[in-house]
Amino acid sequence: MTKLDKGTVIATALELLNEVGMDNLTTRKLAERLKVQQPALYWHFQNKRALLDALAEAMLTERHTRSLPKENEDWRVYLKENALSFRMALLSYRDGARIHAGTRPTEPNFGTAEAQIRFLCTAGFSPKHAVWTLLAVSNYVVGSVLEQQASDADERISDRSDVSEQAPSSFLHGLFHELETDSMDAAFNFGLDSLIAGFERLRSCTTN
């Protein structure tokens, strides 16, 4: 029997993920799509968790184009563009945030992680604060995408008739309407800009 190519398995799994979602993505269904026996997948992935970890890494490799800072780049610009790129990578696949949540940098990504930390240290952050800054941005992105993808999966969250039955005040009614007309991007950018502003104050306290 010809050994399955790992890249083919991952690409097929990503296609299947978009069709059925994370909960219904099983090694059995993947084996059926690949037209192989299920044990053939164990050559590359011992269990579903190992497969999901590989999918999380593949998403970022394929879609996350701003993982590294540019030479002499402003750290604020880098953090924002890095977060936007990370967000788009997770949104590119169904349940992307759920699959990524809980993962940690693997050995092939240690170089990228060190480059990010050293870049922020050069900008005036202590090594510990540099790590915490990167974690805060990452957690914010993953959490935001989790909420957005959960809303998409629930068919626009809930029945709006529940809201009208509660007869919100004119203030809340107007505010709800305004929020509904704003894009998810606007809310995300507001939170991200607020985080970066807080990091600026932290950095200033560290360097003074």
Salt bridges, closest charged atoms under 4 A:
GLU19 OE1 - ARG33 NH2 2.74
ASP23 OD1 - ARG98 NH2 2.87
GLU32 OE2 - ARG28 NH1 2.91
ASP53 OD1 - ARG49 NH2 2.88
GLU62 OE2 - ARG63 NE 2.74
GLU73 OE2 - ARG66 NH2 2.35
ASP74 OD2 - ARG76 NH2 2.75
GLU81 OE1 - ARG66 NE 2.90
GLU114 OE2 - ARG118 NE 2.80
ASP152 OD1 - ARG156 NH2 2.32
GLU180 OE2 - ARG160 NE 3.75
ASP185 OD1 - ARG87 NH1 2.81
ASP193 OD1 - LYS80 NZ 2.91
GLU200 OE1 - ARG76 NH1 2.72
GLU200 OE2 - ARG203 NH2 3.51
